[in-house]
Amino acid sequence: MKKITAILAVVLALAMLFALAGCGAKKDEDPMVGTWEYNDPESGLGAVYVLKDDGTGTYTMKVGDQEVTYELKYEVQDGHLLVRYVNNEYFTEDDVFDSEFSFKDANTMIIKDSFDTEMPFIKK
């Protein structure tokens, strides 16, 4: 009887160990997900990307005190951010905006515009 009790105790302890180990596991975070802000104090231009883990988000363009926000769908392919704006009168989901990007560090994403100007977006 003592042998059965000891075996059950070991099995129970192992089961608890595996259960607790699973509780601490975190899903790898996508470095793209988050709020990214760019500001150019000289021109007064700015932009904010809010990128969600489901491939959707928003893009807000700022000019002085005025702002315009667009809903978007995005994907990342080979160092390129591919954006499709949705639910607006200017672009269709067939229009794909392709921007090359790289990470300077965990909180700075460099996006090149269509003129190859590097725009530093800071994670908020």
ZIZIHU-V185835 format. One record per run of one state. SS is the DSSP state (@ for helix, = for strand, . for the rest). FROM is the first residue (numbers start at 0). LEN is the number of residues. Records with the same first field share a line. If there is no record, write none. Layout:
SS->FROM-LEN ; FROM-LEN
//
This chain:
.->0-1 ; 23-10 ; 40-4 ; 51-4 ; 63-2 ; 77-2 ; 86-10 ; 105-2 ; 112-5 ; 123-1
@->1-22
=->33-7 ; 44-7 ; 55-8 ; 65-12 ; 79-7 ; 96-9 ; 107-5 ; 117-6
//
